[in-house]
């Protein structure tokens, strides 16, 4: 049942695009940047990122007051598949 929860998170437009944006990022990216890129509120982005972190898709790298976002290997693979599916449609 747990896998169904993360599936429902990822196959909504904004969360899926968040992973793709993280995968395609050129340089450092923070939750506030990501919120702007996917046209979403900061609080919604943080909530989704926390779910993704629990599933091992993203990690937060705290640098002072800021948290840098990075995809894990698993997160990068999922983002690649989402990007491929989007390209097929």
TORVO-336151 format. One record per residue (C-alpha): residue number from 0; x, y, z. Coordinates in nm, 3 decimals. Last residue first. Example, Ala and Ser with C-alpha at 12.3 -4.5 7.8 and 13.67 -1.06 7.14 Angstrom:
BEGIN
<atom><fitor>1</fitor><xx>1.367</xx><yy>-0.106</yy><zz>0.714</zz></atom>
<atom><fitor>0</fitor><xx>1.230</xx><yy>-0.450</yy><zz>0.780</zz></atom>
This chain:
BEGIN
<atom><fitor>88</fitor><xx>0.312</xx><yy>1.171</yy><zz>-2.552</zz></atom>
<atom><fitor>87</fitor><xx>0.640</xx><yy>0.989</yy><zz>-2.597</zz></atom>
<atom><fitor>86</fitor><xx>0.845</xx><yy>1.279</yy><zz>-2.459</zz></atom>
<atom><fitor>85</fitor><xx>0.643</xx><yy>1.281</yy><zz>-2.138</zz></atom>
<atom><fitor>84</fitor><xx>0.712</xx><yy>0.910</yy><zz>-2.096</zz></atom>
<atom><fitor>83</fitor><xx>1.084</xx><yy>0.971</yy><zz>-2.141</zz></atom>
<atom><fitor>82</fitor><xx>1.083</xx><yy>1.258</yy><zz>-1.889</zz></atom>
<atom><fitor>81</fitor><xx>0.899</xx><yy>1.039</yy><zz>-1.638</zz></atom>
<atom><fitor>80</fitor><xx>1.154</xx><yy>0.761</yy><zz>-1.695</zz></atom>
<atom><fitor>79</fitor><xx>1.445</xx><yy>0.999</yy><zz>-1.646</zz></atom>
<atom><fitor>78</fitor><xx>1.289</xx><yy>1.141</yy><zz>-1.330</zz></atom>
<atom><fitor>77</fitor><xx>1.249</xx><yy>0.790</yy><zz>-1.186</zz></atom>
<atom><fitor>76</fitor><xx>1.615</xx><yy>0.712</yy><zz>-1.260</zz></atom>
<atom><fitor>75</fitor><xx>1.730</xx><yy>1.039</yy><zz>-1.105</zz></atom>
<atom><fitor>74</fitor><xx>1.523</xx><yy>0.978</yy><zz>-0.795</zz></atom>
<atom><fitor>73</fitor><xx>1.669</xx><yy>0.628</yy><zz>-0.753</zz></atom>
<atom><fitor>72</fitor><xx>2.024</xx><yy>0.765</yy><zz>-0.786</zz></atom>
<atom><fitor>71</fitor><xx>1.934</xx><yy>1.036</yy><zz>-0.535</zz></atom>
<atom><fitor>70</fitor><xx>1.823</xx><yy>1.374</yy><zz>-0.659</zz></atom>
<atom><fitor>69</fitor><xx>1.971</xx><yy>1.682</yy><zz>-0.499</zz></atom>
<atom><fitor>68</fitor><xx>1.818</xx><yy>1.985</yy><zz>-0.333</zz></atom>
<atom><fitor>67</fitor><xx>2.019</xx><yy>2.254</yy><zz>-0.153</zz></atom>
<atom><fitor>66</fitor><xx>1.876</xx><yy>2.362</yy><zz>0.180</zz></atom>
<atom><fitor>65</fitor><xx>1.947</xx><yy>2.720</yy><zz>0.282</zz></atom>
<atom><fitor>64</fitor><xx>2.013</xx><yy>2.866</yy><zz>0.627</zz></atom>
<atom><fitor>63</fitor><xx>2.376</xx><yy>2.757</yy><zz>0.628</zz></atom>
<atom><fitor>62</fitor><xx>2.418</xx><yy>2.496</yy><zz>0.358</zz></atom>
<atom><fitor>61</fitor><xx>2.182</xx><yy>2.206</yy><zz>0.432</zz></atom>
<atom><fitor>60</fitor><xx>2.196</xx><yy>1.933</yy><zz>0.171</zz></atom>
<atom><fitor>59</fitor><xx>1.843</xx><yy>1.797</yy><zz>0.130</zz></atom>
<atom><fitor>58</fitor><xx>1.807</xx><yy>1.459</yy><zz>-0.036</zz></atom>
<atom><fitor>57</fitor><xx>1.567</xx><yy>1.346</yy><zz>-0.305</zz></atom>
<atom><fitor>56</fitor><xx>1.414</xx><yy>1.017</yy><zz>-0.424</zz></atom>
<atom><fitor>55</fitor><xx>1.458</xx><yy>0.807</yy><zz>-0.110</zz></atom>
<atom><fitor>54</fitor><xx>1.088</xx><yy>0.752</yy><zz>-0.040</zz></atom>
<atom><fitor>53</fitor><xx>1.095</xx><yy>0.969</yy><zz>0.272</zz></atom>
<atom><fitor>52</fitor><xx>1.272</xx><yy>1.240</yy><zz>0.070</zz></atom>
<atom><fitor>51</fitor><xx>0.997</xx><yy>1.233</yy><zz>-0.192</zz></atom>
<atom><fitor>50</fitor><xx>0.735</xx><yy>1.288</yy><zz>0.076</zz></atom>
<atom><fitor>49</fitor><xx>0.939</xx><yy>1.579</yy><zz>0.214</zz></atom>
<atom><fitor>48</fitor><xx>0.976</xx><yy>1.717</yy><zz>-0.137</zz></atom>
<atom><fitor>47</fitor><xx>0.597</xx><yy>1.714</yy><zz>-0.182</zz></atom>
<atom><fitor>46</fitor><xx>0.544</xx><yy>1.916</yy><zz>0.137</zz></atom>
<atom><fitor>45</fitor><xx>0.826</xx><yy>2.155</yy><zz>0.047</zz></atom>
<atom><fitor>44</fitor><xx>0.678</xx><yy>2.216</yy><zz>-0.299</zz></atom>
<atom><fitor>43</fitor><xx>0.333</xx><yy>2.282</yy><zz>-0.152</zz></atom>
<atom><fitor>42</fitor><xx>0.478</xx><yy>2.533</yy><zz>0.096</zz></atom>
<atom><fitor>41</fitor><xx>0.670</xx><yy>2.714</yy><zz>-0.178</zz></atom>
<atom><fitor>40</fitor><xx>0.361</xx><yy>2.755</yy><zz>-0.391</zz></atom>
<atom><fitor>39</fitor><xx>0.364</xx><yy>2.615</yy><zz>-0.743</zz></atom>
<atom><fitor>38</fitor><xx>0.453</xx><yy>2.738</yy><zz>-1.089</zz></atom>
<atom><fitor>37</fitor><xx>0.691</xx><yy>2.451</yy><zz>-1.169</zz></atom>
<atom><fitor>36</fitor><xx>0.996</xx><yy>2.675</yy><zz>-1.212</zz></atom>
<atom><fitor>35</fitor><xx>0.894</xx><yy>2.917</yy><zz>-0.939</zz></atom>
<atom><fitor>34</fitor><xx>0.850</xx><yy>2.643</yy><zz>-0.679</zz></atom>
<atom><fitor>33</fitor><xx>1.181</xx><yy>2.488</yy><zz>-0.786</zz></atom>
<atom><fitor>32</fitor><xx>1.365</xx><yy>2.812</yy><zz>-0.720</zz></atom>
<atom><fitor>31</fitor><xx>1.210</xx><yy>2.836</yy><zz>-0.370</zz></atom>
<atom><fitor>30</fitor><xx>1.288</xx><yy>2.470</yy><zz>-0.299</zz></atom>
<atom><fitor>29</fitor><xx>1.655</xx><yy>2.524</yy><zz>-0.384</zz></atom>
<atom><fitor>28</fitor><xx>1.859</xx><yy>2.443</yy><zz>-0.691</zz></atom>
<atom><fitor>27</fitor><xx>2.233</xx><yy>2.446</yy><zz>-0.749</zz></atom>
<atom><fitor>26</fitor><xx>2.369</xx><yy>2.409</yy><zz>-1.099</zz></atom>
<atom><fitor>25</fitor><xx>2.212</xx><yy>2.334</yy><zz>-1.436</zz></atom>
<atom><fitor>24</fitor><xx>1.892</xx><yy>2.159</yy><zz>-1.335</zz></atom>
<atom><fitor>23</fitor><xx>1.766</xx><yy>1.889</yy><zz>-1.573</zz></atom>
<atom><fitor>22</fitor><xx>1.714</xx><yy>1.620</yy><zz>-1.309</zz></atom>
<atom><fitor>21</fitor><xx>1.571</xx><yy>1.868</yy><zz>-1.058</zz></atom>
<atom><fitor>20</fitor><xx>1.331</xx><yy>1.999</yy><zz>-1.323</zz></atom>
<atom><fitor>19</fitor><xx>1.224</xx><yy>1.642</yy><zz>-1.408</zz></atom>
<atom><fitor>18</fitor><xx>1.163</xx><yy>1.563</yy><zz>-1.041</zz></atom>
<atom><fitor>17</fitor><xx>0.958</xx><yy>1.880</yy><zz>-0.992</zz></atom>
<atom><fitor>16</fitor><xx>0.769</xx><yy>1.806</yy><zz>-1.315</zz></atom>
<atom><fitor>15</fitor><xx>0.644</xx><yy>1.479</yy><zz>-1.169</zz></atom>
<atom><fitor>14</fitor><xx>0.543</xx><yy>1.652</yy><zz>-0.847</zz></atom>
<atom><fitor>13</fitor><xx>0.353</xx><yy>1.923</yy><zz>-1.040</zz></atom>
<atom><fitor>12</fitor><xx>0.172</xx><yy>1.698</yy><zz>-1.288</zz></atom>
<atom><fitor>11</fitor><xx>0.040</xx><yy>1.425</yy><zz>-1.062</zz></atom>
<atom><fitor>10</fitor><xx>0.189</xx><yy>1.087</yy><zz>-1.123</zz></atom>
<atom><fitor>9</fitor><xx>0.457</xx><yy>1.120</yy><zz>-0.862</zz></atom>
<atom><fitor>8</fitor><xx>0.236</xx><yy>1.163</yy><zz>-0.556</zz></atom>
<atom><fitor>7</fitor><xx>-0.008</xx><yy>0.889</yy><zz>-0.653</zz></atom>
<atom><fitor>6</fitor><xx>0.283</xx><yy>0.650</yy><zz>-0.709</zz></atom>
<atom><fitor>5</fitor><xx>0.425</xx><yy>0.753</yy><zz>-0.369</zz></atom>
<atom><fitor>4</fitor><xx>0.100</xx><yy>0.650</yy><zz>-0.201</zz></atom>
<atom><fitor>3</fitor><xx>0.065</xx><yy>0.328</yy><zz>-0.402</zz></atom>
<atom><fitor>2</fitor><xx>0.410</xx><yy>0.218</yy><zz>-0.288</zz></atom>
<atom><fitor>1</fitor><xx>0.291</xx><yy>0.234</yy><zz>0.073</zz></atom>
<atom><fitor>0</fitor><xx>0.000</xx><yy>0.000</yy><zz>0.000</zz></atom>
